[in-house]
């Protein structure tokens, strides 16, 4: 399980995740429309999934750091 985890230097810092999410919410969220909803949803779901995954990995590293180093 631990070997599947990214190295700490491969993770995006929280500031980058926040900046990406802000961009999606402020610039992409209103881009959907008739005939485009499926592509819009797929794009947003894919990008936010990436943010969720990185955030989960960051939390996992922070929570397990004491266990791994001992």
N, C-alpha and C positions, 0 to 999 in steps of 0.2 A: 504494500500500500504506500509506504513512504517513498519508494523509488519512482512512483508515478507523479509525485509532487514536483512542481517546478522549483528550481533553485531560487533563493531570495532575490538574486540580481536579475532574474527573468521576469519578475512581477512588476506590474506598473504601479507607481505610487498612488495613493488615494487622491492626490491633487489632480492627476491625469484622468483618473476614473470620473471624478467630479466634473472636470472640464468637458470630457466626452459626453457625459450624461446631460449637462447643461446645453451643449450644442444640439444634441438630439431633441431635447424638449423645446428649445427656442427656435430651431431652424428647420427641423424635419417633421415635427409632430403635426403641423398644419398642412403638410404637402400632400396628404391623401385627397382623394376625390372620386367622383363617379368613374368607374372603370379602372381605377388605380388602387383600390383598397387592398387587394390581395398582395400586390408588390410592396405597398407601403407597410402593411402589417408584417410581412416576411422580413423586410429590411430592418424594421425597428426591433422585432423579436430577436433576430440574429445578433444585432449589435448589443442589445441589453443583456442577452444571454452571455456574451463575452464579458461584459462588465460584472455580471453576477458571478461568473466562474472565477474571475480574477479576485473579486472581493472574498469569495468563499475560500480560495487558496490563501489569501493574506490572513484571514481570520484563523484558518487552520494552522498556519505557521506560527502565529502569535500565541495561540493556545497551547501548541505542542512544544514550543521552544524549550521550556523548562524540562519536559519529559525527555526530549531528544538529547539535550546536553548533559543530562545526569547519567 
